[in-house]
Structure formats: C-alpha cells, structure tokens
C-alpha cells in the first residue's frame, strides 16, 4: 500500500496528498527500523540499570542494618551511585553509548 505525505495550505488544511517515491519509501522504512531498534536497545539498557539498582543499591540502602553500619562517606557514595544510575537515560549518547557509573 503506497504512503502519502500531506501538503498543508496556509491555514493548515490539507490541500493535496503526494505519493512517496520509491527512494522516499526506502528511506522512511530505514528510519522506522532504526527508531524501533533504538527503542529496543533503550529498553535493554533500562533493564540493565534496573537490575543494578535492585541487586547492588537496594541490597545496601534497603537494609537498615547494613545502611546504618556504613560511614557517612560510604552512604554519600552509594547515594551518588544510585542517582547516577537513575540518570543513565539522560546521557547524551543514550541508548547506544552509555557510560556506567562505578559502584562504590
């Protein structure tokens, strides 16, 4: 089924529809495939991040006995690590170029 682009008039109304050329179709398909793959990679990176939060941070911060045994310096380091993990999706290269924070 052919795809069309709409050409808008001065008031935003559709004045005509133009069928995409074959090269535009190929380019559009490639853009859509890239967007889907980036979305999948983003989900995988978020899953990795979530696993690190549960398996690394929550075992220290979520256990009151372990947490209270830490020095203030260690608590601050774990808190910073947690915030850096939460900020992974805001990195400029996300999702394909991620710099993981170093666990304290």
N, C-alpha and C positions, 0 to 999 in steps of 0.2 A: 504494500500500500504506500503510495507516494506521500511524502510530507510536504507541507507548505509553510511558508513564512507569511505573516500578515504585514501589510504595509498600511500604516496609520496615517490618517489625514491630519489636518491642523487641529481638530478638536478631539483627536484620539480615536475616532471611529475607524473601522477597517474599511479602506477604500478598494483594496484588491488583495488577492491571495496569489503568491508567486510560488510555483513548484520548485523545490530544491533541485539543483543539478546533481548528477551522479557524484561528482567530487565533493559537493557540499554534504551529500548523504554519507559518504565515507568519513569525512571529517567529523560530522556530527556523531556518527556511531563510535568513532575513536574517542571523542570527548566523553561520551556517556560511559564507555567501558572504563576509561581512566577514572572517572568520578566514582564508579562502583567499586573499583579495586582500591582506591584511596579510602573509601568508606570502610571496606572490609579490613584493611590494614589498620585504620584508626580504631576499629573495634577490638582487634587483636592487641594493640598496644595498650588500650584502656584495660582490657582483661589482665594483661601482664601487670600493669600498675596496680589494679585492684588486688591481685594476688600478693604483691609485695606489701601492700597496706595491711592485709589480713595476716599474712604469715610472718611478717617482720615487725611492723609497727605495733599492731594490736597485741601481739604477744608480750611486748614490753609495756606499752602505755595502757593497755586494757587490764592489766593485772595490778591491782593496787599494792600488793606486797612487793612485786618487782619494781614498780614505779617509785614507791616510797624509799626503796633501798638505793636508788640512783642519786648521784650528786646533782646539784643544780646545773652544772655544766653539761652532764650527760642528758638530763631532761631537756635542756635547751637544744642540744644536738639532735635528739630524737624528734622534737617538735619541728625543728627546721627541716629535717629529712622528710617528715610527713607532709609539710607544706610544699616542699619541692616536688614530691610525688604527685600531689594533687594538681600542681601547676604544669605537669608534663604536657597536657593537651594544648596549653597556651604557648608552647615553644614555637619559635618561628619555623622550624623545619618539620613540625608535626604533620603527618604521622610517619613520614619516611626517614626523617633524620632527627632522632631523639637522643638527647644526652641524659643518661640516667644519673640521678644523684647517688653519691656514695653513702652507703649505710654506715652509721656511726659504730 
